Amino acid sequence: MAGGEQCETSFLVSDFINFLNASPTAFHAVDEVKRRLENAGFEQLSEREDWKLQVGKKYFFTRNYSTIVAFAIGEQYDEIYDFDDFRVSSPLFFLTPLLLNCGNVVRYVAGNGFHIVGAHTDSPCLKLKPVSKVAKGGFLEVGVQTYGSGLWHTWFDRDLTVAGRLIVKEGKDDSVSYSHRLVRIEEPIMRIPTLAIHLERISDSSLLIPVGQRGNERYMFFLILMNRGVNDGFKVNTQSHLVPVLGTSVKAELNKVVAETGPAEGGGKSDGKKFNEKRSTENTKHHSLLLQLLATQAGCEPDDICDFELQACDTQPSIVAGAMKEFIFSGRLDNLCMTFCSLKALLDATSSKSSLEDETGVRMVALFDHEEVGSNSAQGAGSPVMLDALSRITNSFTSSDSKFLEKAIQRSFLVSADMAHALHPNYMDKHEENHQPKLHGGLVIKHNANQRYATNAVTSFIFREIAKMHDLPIQEFVVRNDMACGSTIGPILASGVGIRTVDVGAPQLSMHSIREMCAVDDVKHSYEHFKAYFQEFSNLDAKITIDI
């Protein structure tokens, strides 16, 4: 790798690490995406308001602040119209002002396609229950529920904290309003301790072993026989075992005494005495110690916290690691890696003033919540959020009732980007012999005859051809016939919208662990492939003839 290229990769990966560390939850990920979009000149829209869009401009909107859609409208002249169509005698003459931009032909028209990369912002985690207050054996614990299909044994003995959003009451007297505030406690405040191996001792009397004799008496003792099964397979009862310890009852009582005498330690606005004077319903649902920590972090009173959506988070930061610094060790690579790479590609493919001059369509990134639990929510890929966006953008450029949206969808293309399973050196039999994606090998095209992935011959060819045009590596994956196949937002959007779709993802190991790993090179490959897709798709698609 040349020096300049190595420097570019280093900057890209460093930026990715910063993105990961800023995004402990889907809310924080959307907040970070929003910040980057605004810095790049994207204008925020509200789904509650009318949209007034212009060609060559860049926009975004959020839903529930856990899903975000960003798009840039092209300026290239669409050749479905002929210049002669706009002569004075033509009925299209009235559109001429719309098709002129400082003397140049305005290039996007309703009915042109959308070139989309879709990913998701959520990851398997432990979310706090509506009533999280648990007290057992002199310990204060936090009740959590499992979200998604996590490798839950990896959550034991980790230094945990909480992050998410609060619903906070603001104002005084009759002037009251409510807002959501993102919150993240940086330091470790919780832990799920494993049971010591000594307490997994076998208690079968048939295993008593004579170890000594005094006179005529023979002493039978248990040797320290550990349960050999504890290392054969750690089976977690997610209800009783997977409960983080927040503190001890004794220390919590001492903290109450301290709080009653003055402000909470840490310099926040929260006043402990006021907190104990105003006993709200929330105080009985959650440990006062936890509420105090959250209020201090959010700069409010504990009693002003009306509700929250919080999850347990690992406090260990994401890092570049490995003897050759070739890996990334982090939580939430599935699917923040694809979220970051698609966002970065869109930003760089629309960064210059001239970047949209050759674009006939709309370049878009759609980042959804709730993929890990099926996408069936108001902000998931199963909702109308993407179709709503396509419809509103298309309708912004036409006042007729013609089927412009239907035309636009058939000219559109979706890259469903979700991480892929890399070949594991210790479990090589888990991969089909001819389909073994490897780290450093580039994006993986996912295939499944039963439509668990939405890829077909046309869509895979398009994506593979773009890789060929830019000398990028590409891999193929199909699951073994004797194993179940996962799925993505690809089939959901392909069937719900009717859009051509290819399912792809960067290879990784330890998927759904609290700590996953991928390769540095594949971050670069993914970003470059998505960027090339935005830049090349319009011209390539014009050369493909299907359904004619």
N, C-alpha and C positions, 0 to 999 in steps of 0.2 A: 504494500500500500504506500503510495507516494506521500510525502510530508504534508502537502496541502490537503489531500483527501483524508489523511489521518486526523488532521486538525479539525476538519469539518465534522467527522464522525464523533470526535471527542466532544465538540460543542453540542452536537445533537443529543448525544447520550447524557451529557451533563444537564441539558435542558429537560430531558425526559425524567431524570432522577428528581429534579426540582419539582416537576409536575406531580410525580408520584407522592413525594413528601408533603405536598400541599393539598392532597386529595384523599384524606382518610375515609370519607363517605361519598356517596353519590351527590349529596348537596354541595360538598366542598369541591368535588370535581367539576360540577356545573359552574360554580362560582369562579374557579380558576379558568375554565374555558371562556366564560363571559369576560373576564378581565383581559385575556389575551385577544379576544375578538375586538373589544373596544379599543385596545391599544393599536390594533391593525386597521382601524377606521370603519368597523362594522357598526351599523346603527341598530339599536334595539327596537323591536316592535312589540306591541301588546296584542294578544289574541282577542282582547275585549274591545279593541278599537278598529276603525277602518284602516286599511293599509294603502298608502300612496307610494307606489314603487316607481323607480326609474331604472332604465337600462344602464349598465355599467356601474351600478351601485351594489353595496354589500349590506346584508341585514342578518339579524338573528332574533329568535324569541325563545322563551323558556316556558315550560309547563310544569307546575308543582316545584319548580326550582331543582328538579332532579332529572329532567329531560331537557335537552337543548337542541335546536335546529338552526343551522347557519347556512346562508346561501349567497352567491354572487351571480348577478344577471349579466349574461354576455352582451357584446355589442356587435358581433359579426353579422353582416347582411345575410339573411336567409334566402337562398335561391329558389324557394318555392314561389317567390314573387318575381315577376319580370319588371324592369324599370318602366317598360311601356304601359304597364298596368296603372301607372300613376300619372298618365298624361291628363290634361284638363278635361277631356271628354270622358274619362274613365270614372265609373262610380266609386273607385278607390282613391280618387284625387283628394278627397277630404282627409285621408290618412297621411298625406304628404308632410304636414307639419310634425306629425308624430314620428316620421321616418327621417327627420333631419335633425342633426345635432351639430351646431356650429359649422354648417356647410358639409358635414359628413353624413353618410347614410347611417341611420340608427339601425342596429343589427338584430336585436331580439324581437320576435313577434310571438303572440299567443299561439300555442300549439307546438312550439319547439320543445325539445326533450329536456329532461333533468338527468344529470350525471351525479349519482349519489354514492357516498360511502356511509354505511350504517354500522354502528357499534353500540355498546351499552356501557353505562356508568356504574352499575351495581356489581357487587361481588358477594359470595357467601360470607356470612358473618353471624354474630350473636347480637340480636336486638333486644333492648330492654323491654320488659313487659309493662303493660299499662299500670299494674301495681307491682312494683319491683322490690318492695320492702320485704326482706327475708331475714329472720333472726333465729339462729340455731346454735346451741352449744357454746354460748357466749360470743359468737361471731356475728357481725353484720354482713349479710350477703346481698347480692343484687340478682334478682330474678331475670333471666333472659330466655328468649325463644330463638330457636334456630331459624336462620333465613337461608334458603337455598340448600344445596347438597354439599356441605363442607366436609373436609376431612377433620372431624371434630377432635380427634385425639391430638392433633397438632396444636390445639389451643391451650393444652395443659402446660403449666410452668412457664408461661410467657408473661412478660411485664405489660400489663394491659392498662388502658385508660378508656375514656368515653368521648365520643364526638357525635355531632349531628346538628339538629336545629331545635330551638326553643320557640314556643309561642309566648310572647311577653306582653303584658299589659303596660300601656304607657299613658301618661297624662294624669290629670287630677280632677276631682269632683266630676262635673258633667262632661268635661272634655276628655273622653277616654277613647283610645284607639288600641289596636292590637297589631303586632308585627312579628315576623319570624326573624330570629337571629341565629346565625351559625355560631356554634360553640365547639371548642376543642380544648380539653385539659391536656397540657403537654406532658406533664410528669406521670409516671406509672402510679396508679391508685388502686389497682385490682390485680388479682392473680387467681388462677384455678389450679390449686395444688393437686398433684397426683397422690395416690395412696402409696406409702412406702412398701417396698417389696417384702419387708419383714412381716407386714400385716396381711399379706396374702399367703400366710403360712398354711400348709396342708394340715388338716385336723383328723385324718383317718387313723384310728387306733391300731389298725393293722400294720401301720408303718412305724410303730414304736420300736426303737432299737436299743438293745442292752448295751450300756456303755460303762458299767462299773459293777463291782460286787464287794460287799462288806460282810464277812462271815458267811452265814448261810443266806443272806439277803441279796437279792439281785435287783439292781436299780434299773428301771426302765425310764428312759428320757426321750423326748422329742429332740432329735437333732434340729438345727435350724434349717428345716426343709422349706424352701421357698416354693411357691406355686410356680411350677415350671411353665404353666400356661400363660403367665403374665407377660412373658416376652414372645409368646407364640401368636398372640393376637389380642390387642388391647381393645376390649369391647366397652364402649361408653354408653351409659344410660343417660341420655341427654336431659332427662328431667331431674334426676337426683344428683348426678355427678358433675354436670356442666353448669355449676353455679359459682360465679366469681366471689371471692372474699374481698370485702371493702375495708373492714377493720374489725376491732373487737368492741364489745359492748362497754367495757370499762373505760377505754380511751374515749369512746363517743360521749359518755356521760361527763367525763372531765372536760371535753371540748365544749359541751353545753354550758358548763359553769364559766368557762373563759369567755364564751360568746355573750353571756348575759352581762358581762362587765364592760364590754366595749366592742369596737368593730372587729370583724373577722381579720385574721392575719392574711396579709397579701395585698393590702392597699386598695381593694375593690370598694364599691359603693355600698355593699351589703352591710347591714347593721344587725348584729346578732340579737340584741335586745328587742329591736322592733320585730324581728323574725319570730321570737318566742311570744310576743304579745299578739301577733296576728296568726292564729292557727287556721290555715286554709285546708280545704279538702286534700290538696296535693301533698300537704305535709304528712298526712296519714297514709298516703299511697307509696311514698318513697322516703328513704332515710333522710333525715334532716341534714346529716353530714354531707350526703351527695348533693342535695339541693343547695347547700351553702357553697360548696365548691363550684357548682354550675353558675350560681348567681354572681359569685366573685369574678369568675371568668367573663361573664356576659355584661358585667357592670350594672346589675339591677338588684332588686330585693328578692330574696327567695320566694316571698309571697306573691310576687308579680309574675312568676312562672306559671302560666295557665296550663301548659301541656308541653310535651316534647316528643321528638322522634330521635332516639339516641341508640348508638351501637357500641359494643366493645371494640377496641382497636389495639393492635400491637404498637408499642412505642418504638420498636427498633426501626431506625430509618432505612430506606432503600439505599443500596450501595452497588457500585461496580466492584466485582470480586473475581476470584479465581487466580491461580498462579500467574496466568498471562493477562489478567484483567479482561477476560473475554466474556464474563457472565454478568448478569444483573440478578441480585438477590433482593426480593421484595415481596410484599403482599400485594394482592389486587392486580397482578399483571394481567389476569383474566378479569376485566377486559380493558383496563386503563392503558395497556400498551397499544391496542388498536385505536382507542379513543384519541390518544396523543398523536399517533402517526397520521391518522386521517385529518385531525385538526391542523397539524403542522403542514401537511400537504396542501390543504385548502388555503391556508394563510399564505404560503409561498407561491401557490399557483395563481394568486389574485393580488399579489403585493405591489406590482408595478402598475403604472398608469396604462400601460399597453397590454397587460396580461390578459384582458378580456376582449381585446379588439378582434381576435380571431375565433372567438367563442360564439356559436349560434344558440347554445342552450344555457341552462342554469346549473352551476356547480354547487353541490350541496353536501353537507355533512349532517347526519341525523344521529344523535346520541341518546339512547333510550334508557329509562329505568326499568327495573323488574324483569329483565331477561332471565335471571337466575331462578325465577319462580313462575315462569310461563308467559310473561308479557301481557297477562290479562288485567290491565288496569287502565285508568284514564290517561296515564302517561307512558304506558308500555307500548311496544311495537304492535300489539294487538288492538290498540285504540285507533281512532281515525287521525291521530296527530299528523302523520306524514301525508296522508291523503288530503287532509285539511290544508296543509301547507302548499301542496301542488295545486290544489284548486284555487286558493286565494291568490297565489302568484300568477297563475294563468289568467284568472278573471280580472286581474288588475290591468291587463293589456287588451281587453276586449269588452265590448258592451253588448255583444250579440248573444243569442242563445245557441249558437253553433256548438258542435261537439269538439271544442278546442281541447278540453281536458282529456278526453278519451284519446285524441290524436297525440297529445303530449306524452301520455303514459306509454303508448306503444312506441314512441321514439326514445323512451327513457331506459336507464340501466342502473341497477343497484349492485354494489359490491357489499355483501354482508360480511363484515370483518369481525371475527371472533377467534380467539387463540386456538391453536391446534396442538394435538398430542405428539410431541417429539418421541423418537425411539429412545427407550430407557435401556441403558446397558445391562442392568440387572434383571430386566423383565422383557427380554427381546421377543419372547414368544407371544407377547400381547399385541404384536403388530403383524399384519399380513405380510408375507414375505416380499412381495413386489411393491409394497406401499409403506415405506419406512422413513417418514420425514426426519431430518436430522437438524440439530442446531447448526447455525451458520448457513443453512441451505436455502434460505429465502422463504417467501410466502408459500403456503400450502393450499392448493385447490382441493376442496373437500367434495367427495362424490358419494351418493347413496341412491341405489336404485329404487328404494322405497320412499324417496322424497323427504328423508330426514334432513337432507341438504337440498337446496334448490338449484344446484348446478346442472347444466345440460351441455351438450356438445357445442352449441353456439356460444353460450356465455363463457365456458371454459376456454374456447378458442380465442375469444376476444381478449380475455385477461392474459392468456399465455402469449398472444401475439404482441401485446404491449410490453411484456417482459423481454421478448426477443428484440424488439425495436430499441430497447435501452440497455441491452446486454445485462439483464437482471436474472438471477437464479430463480427457479420455480420448482415446486415439488407437488406430488399428488398423494392423496390419502383416501383410502376406503377402509372401513372397519372390517374385522374378520367376520365371516358368516356365523360363527358360533358366539358372537358377542353382541350385546345391545349397542345401538348407535345413539349418541346424543343428538341434539338439534340446536338451532340458532334462531335469530330473528328472520333469517332468509326465507324459509318456507312460509312463515306467518305473513310477511309483507308481499311475497310473490303471489300468494293465493288471495290475500285481502285487497291488494291494489291492482294486481295483474301486470306487474312490472318484471321485465327480464332480470334474472338474478344469478350471481355467482357467489358461492360461499367460499371464503378464504380465511386464513389466519396465520399468524407467526407461530412457529413451533416453540413449545415450552415443556418443562418438566414440573412435577409436583402441583398440577392444576388443582385448585380448590383447597390447597393447604394454606395455612396462615402465612407461610413463607414459600414463595414460588421462585422459579428461576428460568431465565431465557438467555439468549445470546446477544451480545452487543451488536454483532453484524446484522442480526435479523431486524433490529430496530431501524437500522439504516436502510436495509433492503425494503422493508415495509413502507417507510416514508417515501422513498424514491419511486416505488411502484405505484403508490396512490397518487403521487404528484404527476407521474407520467400518464396515469389514467385520466386525470383531469385535463391534461394538455392534449392528449392524443385521441380520446374517444370519438369526438365529433367526426374527425376525418376518417377514422377507421370504420366507424359504423356506416358511413355513407357508401362504403364499398361492399357491404354485405347485403345480399338479397335473400330474404326469407318471406314466406306467405304472400308471394306475388305470382 
